[in-house]
Amino acid sequence: MQNPAWIDGVVVELSSAKVSLEDRAYLFGDGIYEVVRFYDRYLFFLAAHLDRLENSARAIRLLLPYRKEEITTVANELINKSGFENGYLYLQVTRGSAMRDHLFPESTAPSMIMYVREMPPLAPLEQVKPFHLVALPDERWLNCHIKTVNLLPNLLARQRAFESGAAEAVLYRPGGIVTEGTRSNIFAVIEGVVRTHPATNLILPGISRQIVLDILVEQGLLFNEVAFTLEELQKATELWVTSTNMEVNPARSVDSLILPEPLPGPVCLKLMKEFRIRVAANRNRMEK
Ligand SMILES: Cc1ncc(COP(=O)(O)O)c(C=O)c1O
């Protein structure tokens, strides 16, 4: 076998190894991994890598499906099967395959894959070429405007929200600046003005958000694309989320803050009605 791969106990050739389209690592980036080098067939610092894997699993609330001893045995078997002297072992654990939903699946077990690839042995010191490097701003996890499948932070927040009995989270940045939800944009009416975070790198520019903004313009309602803080949120008279799945949905409370009656409030109700008018208009357009 050229590049042996191991998928939950089954060994196949890497080029014909397949995982489900609904694997959560594929859909959401909902997984963790390690890359371990081996030199002369000996895995290098495997124990440290497995400790880190365990820490990563704990951090994303994933139960490792195999014990470290089992992983070590399989890893060594793969190296032996490959016949490679030097190379790397790749191992990945995902939350398994289940119907797409941000919430952790209840009846799906985590899944683990491993494979090995060959690499040249350690180069002699005199052959090591010094690198050219480049300085770049560290923007990791700050590119929320990209609708990427790297949704793990969203999943973890959504799960926490769900476990505290909430349908959605109101996410905030340092200084209490409210950005958006885990899978929706957030609007509030504060001192008579509709407010929502501007479409910067800190939020996903929702299609539903834009539909709502268009309706606000059309209806001559006061709005400002200026972020509000958790402190300002205490003065909100209305609050709602928007998304393709949830459309325009009012909120009745956030933590201990209770939004005043009636629910939905007048602005939200208007938006919900106008949203439905657009859905009906869309159907008429399609039927033509
Ligand atoms: C983080 C985030 N914000 C906002 C939205 C709402 O976007 P849209 O209205 O296009 O569904 C989504 C939708 O998936 C989302 O994941």
The ligand as an ORCA input file, in Angstrom:
! r2SCAN-3c Opt
* xyz 0 1
  C     -22.634     34.902     11.092
  C     -23.824     35.196     10.252
  N     -24.325     36.450     10.245
  C     -25.420     36.760      9.514
  C     -26.074     35.814      8.756
  C     -27.310     36.209      7.962
  O     -27.031     36.225      6.588
  P     -28.199     35.976      5.526
  O     -29.249     36.995      5.806
  O     -27.546     36.183      4.203
  O     -28.707     34.572      5.711
  C     -25.588     34.491      8.728
  C     -26.234     33.468      7.911
  O     -25.801     32.342      7.793
  C     -24.426     34.181      9.488
  O     -23.909     32.940      9.501
*
